[in-house]
Amino acid sequence: MGSMVWLFVITTFTVLSFIPGIKESEIQQGLVLGILLIPFASLGAAFYYKKGDNTNGFKLALVMVSTALLLDVLITVPLVEIPYNGSSYTIFFTNPLLWILVLENVAVVYFYWRLKVRPSTVF
């Protein structure tokens, strides 16, 4: 599921990098992605939970973002960020936007689990 969300995110960033007015602004790209991350993360969670599993949403979210970050280490930074943007691992992984999106992803998956999967308790 983390790889699916990562693929949606990298595709979105790629598309946004070709749109005039947005491609020049990391803030605008972040806002667009922040909005789209809600359905992306929800779709990843729905796909996982459709199998009938009820894993804690926070644990699932941590696995999903860990997978995405590993793919960033192995693919995004060396094949996209360094050659095309002149970036580095340090620049990429110290960008506050990355960590805001990571936290958003964790929150969305957790709340998906709380609202749609976790058995409700009646007091």
QUIURNOR-V260045 format. One record per residue. N is the residue number from 1. RES is the residue in one letter. SS is DSSP state (2 for helix, 1 for strand, 0 for the rest). OMEGA is omega in degrees with one decimal (* if undefined). D_CENTER is the distance of its C-alpha to the mean C-alpha in Angstrom with 1 decimal. Layout:
n:N res:RES ss:SS omega:OMEGA d_center:D_CENTER
n:N res:RES ss:SS omega:OMEGA d_center:D_CENTER
This chain:
n:1 res:M ss:0 omega:177.2 d_center:10.2
n:2 res:G ss:2 omega:179.3 d_center:7.6
n:3 res:S ss:2 omega:178.2 d_center:9.2
n:4 res:M ss:2 omega:178.8 d_center:9.1
n:5 res:V ss:2 omega:178.0 d_center:5.5
n:6 res:W ss:2 omega:179.9 d_center:5.7
n:7 res:L ss:2 omega:176.5 d_center:8.9
n:8 res:F ss:2 omega:-177.4 d_center:8.1
n:9 res:V ss:2 omega:-178.1 d_center:6.1
n:10 res:I ss:2 omega:177.0 d_center:9.0
n:11 res:T ss:2 omega:178.6 d_center:11.4
n:12 res:T ss:2 omega:178.1 d_center:10.8
n:13 res:F ss:2 omega:179.2 d_center:11.3
n:14 res:T ss:2 omega:178.9 d_center:14.3
n:15 res:V ss:2 omega:-179.2 d_center:15.7
n:16 res:L ss:2 omega:-178.8 d_center:15.5
n:17 res:S ss:0 omega:178.1 d_center:17.3
n:18 res:F ss:0 omega:-176.3 d_center:20.2
n:19 res:I ss:0 omega:179.4 d_center:20.7
n:20 res:P ss:0 omega:-179.6 d_center:23.5
n:21 res:G ss:0 omega:177.9 d_center:23.0
n:22 res:I ss:0 omega:-175.8 d_center:19.3
n:23 res:K ss:0 omega:-179.1 d_center:19.1
n:24 res:E ss:0 omega:-172.8 d_center:21.2
n:25 res:S ss:0 omega:176.9 d_center:19.1
n:26 res:E ss:2 omega:179.4 d_center:16.0
n:27 res:I ss:2 omega:178.2 d_center:16.2
n:28 res:Q ss:2 omega:176.9 d_center:16.4
n:29 res:Q ss:2 omega:179.2 d_center:13.5
n:30 res:G ss:2 omega:178.1 d_center:11.4
n:31 res:L ss:2 omega:178.7 d_center:13.1
n:32 res:V ss:2 omega:-179.1 d_center:12.6
n:33 res:L ss:2 omega:178.1 d_center:8.8
n:34 res:G ss:2 omega:177.2 d_center:8.9
n:35 res:I ss:2 omega:-177.7 d_center:11.1
n:36 res:L ss:2 omega:-179.2 d_center:9.5
n:37 res:L ss:2 omega:178.8 d_center:6.1
n:38 res:I ss:2 omega:176.5 d_center:8.9
n:39 res:P ss:2 omega:179.0 d_center:10.3
n:40 res:F ss:2 omega:-178.5 d_center:7.5
n:41 res:A ss:2 omega:177.5 d_center:6.6
n:42 res:S ss:2 omega:178.0 d_center:10.4
n:43 res:L ss:2 omega:176.8 d_center:11.3
n:44 res:G ss:2 omega:178.2 d_center:9.7
n:45 res:A ss:2 omega:179.8 d_center:11.6
n:46 res:A ss:2 omega:179.1 d_center:14.6
n:47 res:F ss:2 omega:179.7 d_center:14.9
n:48 res:Y ss:2 omega:-174.7 d_center:15.1
n:49 res:Y ss:2 omega:179.1 d_center:17.4
n:50 res:K ss:0 omega:179.5 d_center:19.6
n:51 res:K ss:0 omega:178.6 d_center:21.3
n:52 res:G ss:0 omega:178.1 d_center:22.8
n:53 res:D ss:0 omega:177.1 d_center:21.1
n:54 res:N ss:0 omega:176.9 d_center:20.8
n:55 res:T ss:0 omega:177.4 d_center:18.9
n:56 res:N ss:0 omega:-176.1 d_center:18.1
n:57 res:G ss:2 omega:178.8 d_center:14.7
n:58 res:F ss:2 omega:178.2 d_center:14.2
n:59 res:K ss:2 omega:178.0 d_center:15.0
n:60 res:L ss:2 omega:-180.0 d_center:12.8
n:61 res:A ss:2 omega:178.8 d_center:9.7
n:62 res:L ss:2 omega:176.8 d_center:11.0
n:63 res:V ss:2 omega:-179.1 d_center:11.5
n:64 res:M ss:2 omega:-178.5 d_center:8.1
n:65 res:V ss:2 omega:176.1 d_center:6.6
n:66 res:S ss:2 omega:177.1 d_center:10.0
n:67 res:T ss:2 omega:-179.9 d_center:9.9
n:68 res:A ss:2 omega:179.8 d_center:6.9
n:69 res:L ss:2 omega:176.0 d_center:8.9
n:70 res:L ss:2 omega:176.4 d_center:12.0
n:71 res:L ss:2 omega:173.9 d_center:11.3
n:72 res:D ss:2 omega:179.2 d_center:10.8
n:73 res:V ss:2 omega:-173.3 d_center:14.1
n:74 res:L ss:2 omega:-172.3 d_center:15.8
n:75 res:I ss:2 omega:-171.7 d_center:14.9
n:76 res:T ss:2 omega:-175.0 d_center:13.1
n:77 res:V ss:2 omega:-176.1 d_center:15.3
n:78 res:P ss:2 omega:-175.2 d_center:18.6
n:79 res:L ss:2 omega:-178.8 d_center:18.5
n:80 res:V ss:2 omega:-172.5 d_center:17.0
n:81 res:E ss:2 omega:-177.4 d_center:16.8
n:82 res:I ss:2 omega:-176.5 d_center:20.2
n:83 res:P ss:2 omega:-173.5 d_center:22.3
n:84 res:Y ss:2 omega:-176.4 d_center:21.2
n:85 res:N ss:2 omega:-179.4 d_center:20.2
n:86 res:G ss:0 omega:-177.2 d_center:22.5
n:87 res:S ss:0 omega:177.6 d_center:19.8
n:88 res:S ss:0 omega:176.3 d_center:19.7
n:89 res:Y ss:2 omega:-178.7 d_center:17.7
n:90 res:T ss:2 omega:179.9 d_center:19.0
n:91 res:I ss:2 omega:-177.7 d_center:18.1
n:92 res:F ss:2 omega:-173.3 d_center:14.5
n:93 res:F ss:2 omega:173.0 d_center:13.9
n:94 res:T ss:0 omega:177.7 d_center:16.0
n:95 res:N ss:0 omega:-179.7 d_center:14.3
n:96 res:P ss:2 omega:179.4 d_center:13.8
n:97 res:L ss:2 omega:178.7 d_center:11.2
n:98 res:L ss:2 omega:-174.8 d_center:8.8
n:99 res:W ss:2 omega:173.0 d_center:9.7
n:100 res:I ss:2 omega:179.0 d_center:9.8
n:101 res:L ss:2 omega:176.0 d_center:6.1
n:102 res:V ss:2 omega:179.5 d_center:5.9
n:103 res:L ss:2 omega:177.7 d_center:8.8
n:104 res:E ss:2 omega:179.3 d_center:7.8
n:105 res:N ss:2 omega:178.8 d_center:5.3
n:106 res:V ss:2 omega:-178.8 d_center:8.5
n:107 res:A ss:2 omega:-178.4 d_center:10.8
n:108 res:V ss:2 omega:-179.3 d_center:9.8
n:109 res:V ss:2 omega:179.2 d_center:10.2
n:110 res:Y ss:2 omega:-178.7 d_center:13.2
n:111 res:F ss:2 omega:172.9 d_center:14.8
n:112 res:Y ss:2 omega:179.6 d_center:14.4
n:113 res:W ss:2 omega:-178.5 d_center:16.3
n:114 res:R ss:2 omega:-174.3 d_center:18.8
n:115 res:L ss:2 omega:-171.2 d_center:19.6
n:116 res:K ss:2 omega:-171.8 d_center:19.7
n:117 res:V ss:2 omega:-173.8 d_center:20.3
n:118 res:R ss:0 omega:177.0 d_center:22.0
n:119 res:P ss:0 omega:-179.7 d_center:25.7
n:120 res:S ss:0 omega:176.7 d_center:27.2
n:121 res:T ss:0 omega:-179.3 d_center:30.0
n:122 res:V ss:0 omega:179.3 d_center:33.1
n:123 res:F ss:0 omega:* d_center:35.2
